[in-house]
Amino acid sequence: MSLNAMKMFLALGELTATENETIESKVKYKQRIVFATMRNLIPGWQPPSDWESLTNEVKLERLKKLEEV
């Protein structure tokens, strides 16, 4: 159930995004949804250890892959 809700919120974010939205704001939105879902599903879940060192482009790519799963 939680994964379906996650996908719905991520899709909603895509629908409501504006053309001039920055990649940083896209990452922030998707990260908030995905990380909250993972913490809900897996108690004690933590983001990948290298997450903060990744570029926003790489983060966005990884977050989008989760939508496809």
N, C-alpha and C positions, 0 to 999 in steps of 0.2 A: 504494500500500500504506500509506504513512504517513498519508494523509488518512483512510482507513478505520480505522486504529488510533486516530487522534485522536478520531474520532466515537465509537468504542467507549468510550474512556476518559471522554469527556465525558458520555456516556449513563450510564456506571457512576457517575459523580459525582452525577448527578441521582437515581439510584436509592438511593444511600446517604446522601443529604442528609437532615438532620433538619428538622423544622418550624421550630425556633428558630435555624436557621443564619443568620448575618448575610449581608447582600449583599456585604460586604467579603470574607468568607471564600469566597463563591461566585466572586467576581471573581478572587481569588488562585488558586483551583484551576483555573478555566478558562484564565486567563492563562498559568499555568505550562505547561499542556498545549499550548495553541495556539501560544505563542511558541516552545516547544521544537520543535514540529513544523515551524514556518515556518523556523527556523534550520537544521533538518536538511534541508529541501527546497531552500532558497535560501541558499547560502553568503553570509555578509555581511549577511543580512537584519537589519533593525532595526525596532523598534516604531514606530508613527506618532510623529512629532515632538511632537504635542500630547497624547500619551497620559497623561502625568502630570498634566496640567491638567484632564482630563475628570473628571466625577463618576463614582462607582461605578455609578450607574444607567445612564449612557451607555455606560460600558465594558461592562457586562453585556449591554446591548442589542446592541452591536457583536459581542461574542463569540458571542452566541446566533445572530446572522445567519450567522456562519461555519459553524455547525452545519447550517444549512439548505441551504447551498450544496453 
